Amino acid sequence: MAERRDRRRPHAPTKRRLSAPTNRLTVRALLVAVIVLITLAVPLAVPLDEQAVDLGAKLRPPSWSHPFGTDEVGRDLLLRCVYGLRVSLLVGVVAALAATVIGTAVGALAGAFGGWADRLLMRLVDLFSSVPHLLLGIFVVAMFRPGMWPVVASVALTHWLSTARIVRAEVLSLRTRPYVDAAISGGASRWRVTLRHLLPGVLPQAGLAAVLMIPHAIWHESALSFLGLGLPTHQASLGNMVNAARGSLLAGDWWPTLFPGLFIIVPTLAVAALAAAWRERLDPRRRSELTL
């Protein structure tokens, strides 16, 4: 009995260590779910038009009737922040998924085929990396009218590079596994090995890269809208709201700038913390660089 207890004792700390990332992942996933639920539930619970103008109530400070106050034309800031967050999350998720698909395809092809294909694709990655993301994003959206899809294309075309590098490194690691050698020895083509054995092995890392990319996409969209190159100025966008509130801030009215800024920062930190817990869950030996 003593030997059995001694044999079990070393495993207890390991179980406790492995349960900590799981608990953090659950808590942060719930936080992100609450934020998404707010963006869906508030417009249904408060059936008001976020574009409704009331010049008699312009620039009112936070109150019971307007918890976040009103902007320079009397629009309710709470509703506009919620609608702006909904737009930012939509742009962030769609752009992150598109960028992940591009990066996964490029990284998988480079790692699986090697040789000239690897060199060509990695030089393409280096070429895109040499141009600042925001500058390249401005170039993309400048070719189209302001709207959501040009912003999505801008973010997707500038944020797939890190995913391509991660997927390539993972594919190069998977190529050395015995089951891949067995498939090649059995006569499987390079495409079949890539689709059936290598690509499924990189999906967890690709999914993590997509979640990590959502905060970057939200910031990118907000920056483009703040510069007047993103969504149309009349649309409820967090970047547009911060841009429109610059004059009010100089006049001493702080709420039109504070609340849209918080709606940019808090969701991005929540999603980044979720990705950090997910990364630690995938590899408990390595603590993530992103913490809440």
C-alpha positions as CSV (number, residue, x, y, z in Angstrom):
1,M,0.0,0.0,0.0
2,A,2.8,2.4,0.8
3,E,4.4,1.7,-2.5
4,R,1.1,2.4,-4.3
5,R,0.7,5.7,-2.5
6,D,4.3,6.7,-3.3
7,R,3.7,5.8,-6.9
8,R,0.6,8.0,-7.1
9,R,2.1,11.0,-5.3
10,P,4.2,12.4,-8.1
11,H,1.2,12.6,-10.4
12,A,-0.9,14.9,-8.2
13,P,1.1,18.1,-8.9
14,T,1.0,17.3,-12.6
15,K,-2.8,17.1,-12.6
16,R,-3.0,20.4,-10.7
17,R,-0.7,22.0,-13.2
18,L,-2.6,20.8,-16.1
19,S,-6.0,21.9,-14.7
20,A,-4.9,25.5,-14.3
21,P,-4.7,26.3,-18.0
22,T,-8.1,24.6,-18.5
23,N,-9.7,26.8,-15.8
24,R,-8.2,29.9,-17.3
25,L,-9.3,28.9,-20.8
26,T,-12.9,28.4,-19.5
27,V,-13.0,31.7,-17.6
28,R,-11.7,33.7,-20.5
29,A,-13.9,31.9,-23.0
30,L,-16.9,32.9,-20.8
31,L,-15.7,36.5,-20.8
32,V,-15.5,36.6,-24.6
33,A,-18.9,34.9,-24.8
34,V,-20.4,37.6,-22.5
35,I,-18.9,40.4,-24.8
36,V,-20.4,38.7,-27.9
37,L,-23.8,38.3,-26.1
38,I,-23.8,42.0,-25.2
39,T,-23.3,43.0,-28.8
40,L,-26.3,40.8,-29.8
41,A,-28.6,41.4,-26.8
42,V,-28.4,45.2,-26.2
43,P,-29.8,46.2,-29.6
44,L,-32.8,43.8,-29.0
45,A,-33.3,44.9,-25.4
46,V,-33.1,48.7,-26.4
47,P,-35.0,49.0,-29.7
48,L,-33.7,52.5,-30.5
49,D,-32.0,53.7,-33.7
50,E,-28.3,54.3,-33.1
51,Q,-28.3,56.9,-35.9
52,A,-31.2,58.9,-34.3
53,V,-30.1,62.5,-34.0
54,D,-31.4,64.7,-31.2
55,L,-29.7,68.2,-31.4
56,G,-31.4,69.2,-28.2
57,A,-29.5,66.5,-26.3
58,K,-26.1,66.8,-27.9
59,L,-23.0,66.3,-25.7
60,R,-24.9,65.4,-22.6
61,P,-22.7,63.7,-19.9
62,P,-23.5,60.1,-18.7
63,S,-26.9,59.9,-17.0
64,W,-29.6,57.3,-16.3
65,S,-31.3,58.1,-19.7
66,H,-27.9,57.9,-21.5
67,P,-25.4,55.8,-19.5
68,F,-22.5,56.7,-21.8
69,G,-23.8,60.2,-22.6
70,T,-24.4,61.5,-26.1
71,D,-22.2,62.6,-29.0
72,E,-22.0,65.9,-30.8
73,V,-25.3,65.5,-32.6
74,G,-27.2,63.9,-29.6
75,R,-26.9,60.2,-30.6
76,D,-26.8,57.7,-27.7
77,L,-23.2,56.6,-27.2
78,L,-24.1,53.3,-25.5
79,L,-26.0,52.0,-28.6
80,R,-23.3,53.4,-31.0
81,C,-20.5,51.7,-29.0
82,V,-22.4,48.4,-29.1
83,Y,-23.1,48.6,-32.8
84,G,-19.5,49.7,-33.4
85,L,-18.2,46.7,-31.4
86,R,-20.5,44.4,-33.4
87,V,-19.0,45.7,-36.7
88,S,-15.4,45.5,-35.3
89,L,-15.9,41.9,-34.2
90,L,-17.4,40.9,-37.5
91,V,-14.5,42.5,-39.4
92,G,-12.0,40.9,-37.0
93,V,-13.4,37.4,-37.2
94,V,-13.9,37.4,-41.0
95,A,-10.5,39.0,-41.7
96,A,-8.8,36.6,-39.3
97,L,-10.4,33.5,-40.9
98,A,-9.4,34.8,-44.4
99,A,-5.8,35.5,-43.3
100,T,-5.6,32.1,-41.6
101,V,-6.7,30.3,-44.7
102,I,-4.1,32.2,-46.8
103,G,-1.3,31.7,-44.3
104,T,-2.1,28.0,-43.8
105,A,-2.2,27.3,-47.5
106,V,1.1,29.1,-48.1
107,G,2.9,27.6,-45.1
108,A,1.6,24.0,-45.8
109,L,2.7,24.2,-49.4
110,A,6.1,25.6,-48.5
111,G,6.8,23.0,-45.8
112,A,5.4,20.0,-47.6
113,F,7.0,20.5,-51.0
114,G,10.2,22.2,-50.0
115,G,12.8,23.0,-52.6
116,W,12.1,25.9,-55.0
117,A,8.4,26.1,-53.9
118,D,9.6,26.7,-50.3
119,R,12.2,29.3,-51.4
120,L,9.7,31.1,-53.6
121,L,6.9,31.2,-51.0
122,M,9.2,32.3,-48.2
123,R,10.6,35.1,-50.3
124,L,7.0,36.2,-50.9
125,V,6.5,36.2,-47.1
126,D,9.7,38.3,-46.7
127,L,8.5,40.7,-49.4
128,F,5.2,41.4,-47.6
129,S,6.9,41.5,-44.2
130,S,9.2,44.3,-45.4
131,V,6.2,46.7,-45.9
132,P,4.5,48.0,-42.7
133,H,1.1,46.5,-42.1
134,L,-0.7,49.8,-41.8
135,L,0.9,51.3,-44.9
136,L,0.0,48.2,-47.0
137,G,-3.5,48.3,-45.5
138,I,-3.9,51.9,-46.5
139,F,-2.8,51.1,-50.0
140,V,-5.4,48.3,-50.3
141,V,-8.4,50.3,-49.0
142,A,-7.4,53.4,-51.0
143,M,-8.2,51.5,-54.2
144,F,-11.9,51.0,-53.2
145,R,-14.7,53.0,-51.7
146,P,-15.0,53.0,-47.9
147,G,-16.8,49.9,-46.7
148,M,-16.4,46.7,-44.7
149,W,-15.1,44.4,-47.4
150,P,-12.2,46.5,-48.4
151,V,-11.2,46.7,-44.7
152,V,-11.5,42.9,-44.5
153,A,-9.3,42.5,-47.6
154,S,-6.8,44.9,-46.2
155,V,-6.5,43.1,-42.9
156,A,-6.4,39.6,-44.5
157,L,-3.7,40.6,-47.0
158,T,-1.5,42.0,-44.3
159,H,-1.9,39.5,-41.4
160,W,-1.3,36.1,-43.0
161,L,2.5,36.2,-42.7
162,S,3.0,35.0,-39.2
163,T,0.5,32.1,-39.8
164,A,2.4,31.0,-42.8
165,R,5.7,30.9,-40.8
166,I,4.0,29.0,-38.0
167,V,2.4,26.4,-40.3
168,R,5.5,25.9,-42.3
169,A,7.6,25.2,-39.1
170,E,4.9,22.8,-37.9
171,V,4.7,21.0,-41.3
172,L,8.5,20.6,-41.3
173,S,8.3,19.0,-37.9
174,L,5.5,16.7,-39.0
175,R,7.4,15.5,-42.0
176,T,9.8,13.7,-39.8
177,R,7.1,11.6,-38.1
178,P,7.1,7.8,-38.8
179,Y,3.5,7.7,-40.1
180,V,4.4,10.3,-42.8
181,D,7.4,8.2,-43.9
182,A,5.2,5.2,-44.0
183,A,2.6,7.0,-46.2
184,I,5.4,8.1,-48.6
185,S,6.9,4.6,-48.6
186,G,3.4,3.2,-49.4
187,G,3.3,5.2,-52.6
188,A,1.1,8.1,-51.5
189,S,1.5,11.3,-53.5
190,R,2.8,14.5,-52.0
191,W,-0.6,16.1,-52.3
192,R,-2.3,13.2,-50.5
193,V,0.3,13.2,-47.7
194,T,-0.2,17.0,-47.3
195,L,-4.0,16.8,-47.2
196,R,-4.4,13.6,-45.2
197,H,-1.5,13.7,-42.8
198,L,0.2,17.1,-42.6
199,L,-2.7,19.6,-42.8
200,P,-4.8,18.0,-40.1
201,G,-1.8,18.1,-37.8
202,V,-1.4,21.9,-38.1
203,L,-5.1,22.8,-37.7
204,P,-4.8,23.4,-33.9
205,Q,-1.9,25.8,-34.4
206,A,-3.8,27.5,-37.3
207,G,-6.9,27.9,-35.1
208,L,-4.8,29.5,-32.4
209,A,-3.2,31.8,-34.9
210,A,-6.7,32.9,-36.1
211,V,-7.8,33.7,-32.5
212,L,-4.6,35.7,-31.9
213,M,-5.2,37.6,-35.1
214,I,-8.7,38.9,-34.1
215,P,-7.4,41.6,-31.7
216,H,-4.9,42.8,-34.4
217,A,-7.7,42.9,-37.0
218,I,-9.9,44.9,-34.6
219,W,-7.1,47.4,-34.0
220,H,-6.4,47.6,-37.7
221,E,-10.0,48.3,-38.6
222,S,-10.2,51.0,-35.9
223,A,-7.0,52.6,-37.1
224,L,-8.2,52.7,-40.7
225,S,-11.6,54.1,-39.7
226,F,-9.9,56.7,-37.5
227,L,-7.9,57.8,-40.5
228,G,-11.1,58.1,-42.6
229,L,-10.1,55.1,-44.8
230,G,-12.1,52.4,-43.3
231,L,-15.9,52.2,-42.8
232,P,-18.1,55.1,-44.0
233,T,-18.2,58.0,-41.6
234,H,-21.9,57.7,-41.0
235,Q,-21.7,54.1,-39.9
236,A,-21.3,53.2,-36.2
237,S,-17.6,52.2,-36.0
238,L,-15.4,52.6,-33.0
239,G,-12.6,54.2,-35.0
240,N,-15.1,56.6,-36.6
241,M,-16.4,57.5,-33.2
242,V,-13.0,58.2,-31.7
243,N,-12.1,60.3,-34.8
244,A,-15.4,62.3,-34.5
245,A,-14.8,63.0,-30.8
246,R,-11.5,64.7,-31.1
247,G,-13.0,68.2,-31.1
248,S,-15.2,67.3,-28.1
249,L,-12.2,66.1,-26.2
250,L,-10.4,69.4,-26.8
251,A,-13.5,71.2,-25.5
252,G,-13.4,69.2,-22.2
253,D,-16.0,66.6,-23.1
254,W,-14.3,63.3,-22.3
255,W,-17.1,60.7,-22.6
256,P,-17.3,60.6,-26.5
257,T,-13.7,59.5,-26.6
258,L,-13.4,57.3,-23.4
259,F,-16.2,54.8,-24.0
260,P,-15.4,54.0,-27.7
261,G,-11.8,53.6,-26.7
262,L,-12.7,51.2,-23.9
263,F,-14.8,49.2,-26.3
264,I,-11.7,48.8,-28.5
265,I,-9.4,47.9,-25.6
266,V,-11.5,45.5,-23.5
267,P,-12.6,43.1,-26.2
268,T,-9.1,42.9,-27.7
269,L,-7.6,42.1,-24.3
270,A,-10.3,39.5,-23.6
271,V,-9.7,37.7,-27.0
272,A,-5.9,37.9,-26.5
273,A,-6.2,36.4,-23.0
274,L,-8.4,33.6,-24.4
275,A,-5.7,32.9,-27.0
276,A,-3.0,32.9,-24.3
277,A,-4.9,30.3,-22.2
278,W,-5.5,28.2,-25.4
279,R,-1.8,28.3,-26.2
280,E,-0.9,27.2,-22.7
281,R,-3.5,24.4,-22.9
282,L,-1.9,23.2,-26.1
283,D,1.6,23.3,-24.6
284,P,1.5,23.4,-20.7
285,R,5.3,23.4,-20.6
286,R,5.5,26.9,-22.2
287,R,3.9,29.8,-20.5
288,S,2.3,32.2,-23.0
289,E,3.6,35.7,-23.5
290,L,0.1,37.1,-23.4
291,T,-1.5,37.4,-20.0
292,L,-4.6,39.1,-18.8
